[in-house]
Amino acid sequence: MKKLALHWQILIGMLAGVAFGLVAAQLSWNQFVIDWIKPFGTIFINSLKLIAIPLIVASLIKGVSDLQDISKLSQMGGRTIGIYIITTVVAVSLGLIVVNLFQPGGLIEESTRTELMETYGGDAAGKIADAERQKGQGPLQPLIDIVPDNIVNAATDNGNMLQVIFFVIFFGIGLILIPKDKAKPVKDFFDGLNEVILKLIDLIMLGAPYGVFALLAALVVESPSADLFAALIGYSLCVLLGLGIMVFIFYPTLVRIFTGRSYSFFFKGISPAQLLAFSTSSSAATLPVTMERVQEHLGVEEEVTSFVLPIGATINMDGTSLYQAVAAVFIAQAFGMDLTLGAQLGIIVTATLASIGSAAVPGAGMVMLVIVLGQAGIPEAGLALIFAIDRPLDMCRTVVNVTGDATVSMLVAKSVGKLGDPEVKDWDDYYQKEKAAS
């Protein structure tokens, strides 16, 4: 018998957790659920937090070192990284605009919010106090805080992830600049470490159905209110609205303005990769199809696709970044926390940089969200509010990630004269004739 796919297992765990929580609440088993069920959800959350720093170190060093030659950053590399960062900032900003405009967390009643704070917000007071102290510091203090004076100390706290990211990027650049024979053992180590971390994520995600069951059962018995579930629906709609704007408005508009290609041309070329991304929730698994569609159907030459798309699968996670922004503010709203403009600007920076190290596999976005929450002073346990519906949203945001990669490859190809004629039907034949003519 074929094993049930993980996303179906997670959805079953979600429904079973809600059902069990409702039954437990009716039978007054609340304390039993808190004492004997909820701890498994806590273990699952801790497992995600445990893997956060190793994941971003291994993945980001691999992504930076894969550039191989610093000189590539001067033309194709610089444009690729620059456009990826711009689109990610746009995605995060759009997520913040949508969630602040509709405020789905505001659907939660004050009584439910108080219960959530009592249950999950044990460490929130200290973080809020830290934020208040930071208000009295100089305007450049956030810039100072990015550069650690001790990387080992910075790596002991998920809240210092910006410092870890800074060091890792710095380390990766150094790895590119030294002779290849000297860099190879180090690069091989981190490539291997990245594979190990990805396998650990696979193992952790095997426990996702049980973790979701425990989290939802505990959530229901501790706060069995209809307004919380209405807020979750509102949160989902905010995420989907933001993702839809990116896929159907932002990306095709960029393609139209900068390459002259039509809306229908773009979607006809990339739609098979989008469908695969939706079904696998993995940019990495979709990469071969993405490269084939972009090269043979969108007219981007192989020289560009082989460089831009693999890097995009590692560092360009627009859909993930948008979701992290919406989720972070939603969780803060659910806990009754009023995020300042500075805190939300911090979310833009953190989500943008964290997306660079987000592995192109299902579930990695949730790990990166832990980083964003910790940096913004939002209780990480608030993940319990959104994890149950993460998988369907993950499928949608992977579509955005893949579409963004294809868009940037077309923009870069156009800028370096590597984008072919849209009227060509056989790109392989076209390229062979071009080479023969030259």
C-alpha positions, 0 to 999 in steps of 0.5 A: 500500500502506498504511504500517505503523503506527508501533507495529507498526514499533517492535515489529518493530524490537524483535524484529529487534534481539533476534534480531540481538543473539542471532545476533551473540552466537553469531557473536562480533560483539559488538564490531561491534554495540557500535561500529557499531550501538549508536551509533544507539541512543545518538543516539536517546536523545540526541534524546529528551533534547534535546527534553525542556526545549523540550517542557515549556516550550512545553507547560506555558506553553500549558496554564497560559495556556489558563486565560485568567482567574486568577479561574477558579482560584477555583472551577472552575479551582481544583477542577480543578487540585487534583483532577488533582494529587491523582489524579496523586500517588495514581497515582505513589504506587501505582506506587512501592508496586507496584514496591517490593512486587514488585521486578522489578529484583531478578530480574536476577542480580548478574553482569548488574547489574554488566555493566549498571553497567559499560555504562550507568552511567558517570555514575552515580557522580557523581550518587550522590556528589551525592546523598550530599552533599545528605544533609548539607544542611538539611531545606528544601534541596529547597524551596530547590533548586526556585527557580532563581537563573538560569533560563538556567543551570537550563535547561542541565541536565535534572537541574534540571527542577524549577527549569524547571517552577517558572519556567514555571508562574510565567511562565504565571501572569504571562501570564494576569495581563497585559492580553490584547492584550499577552499575545496575541503571547507566547501565540501564540508559545508556541502555535506553539512547542508545535506545532513541538515536537510535530512534532519529537516526530513526527520523532524517533519516526519513528526509534524502530524503528531506535533500538529495534533498536540499543538491543536488539541492543546490550543482548543482546550486552552482557548476553545473560542470560535473567534480564534478559528475565524482569525486563522481564516483571515490570516490565510486569506491575507497570505493568499492575497499577498501571494496572488498579487505577487504571481498575477500582478507583480511578476508579469508586470516586471516581465512586460516592462523590462523584457516586452514579453506578454502576460500569456507568453510568460504564464504559458512558459512557466505554468508546468513548473508552477504546478509542480511547485504546488504539488511538491512544495519544494523549489529544489525538486522543481528546479530541473523543470524550472530550468527546462521551461525557462530555457526552452519556452521563455528563451533564456540562454543556458548560460543564464539559467544555469547560474541564476536559477540554482542560486534563486532556488537557494536564496530567492524565497519571495513567497516564504518571506511574504508569509513570514511577514504576515505570520509574524504580525498576525501572531503579534496581533493575536498576543495583543502586541503592538509592533512599532514601525521600527519593529516592522522594518526589522521584520523586513530586514530579518525576513529578507536575510533569512530567506537567503538561507532558507532551504528549498524544501518543505517545512524550511520556511517554518524554521526561518519564521522562528528566526523572524519571530525571535528577532522581533520579540514575538513569542516563538510558541505562537507558531502553534496558532498557524502551523496547522494550516502551514502546509496548504500555504506552503504549496502556494508560496512555493509557486511564488518562489519558482515564479520569482526565480523565472522572472529574475532569470528573464530580467538578467538575461535581457540585461546581458543580451541573453534573452531570445526572440519570443517568436522562436519555436525551437530554442535548441535549433535557434541556439545551434544556428546562432553559434554556427553563425558566430 
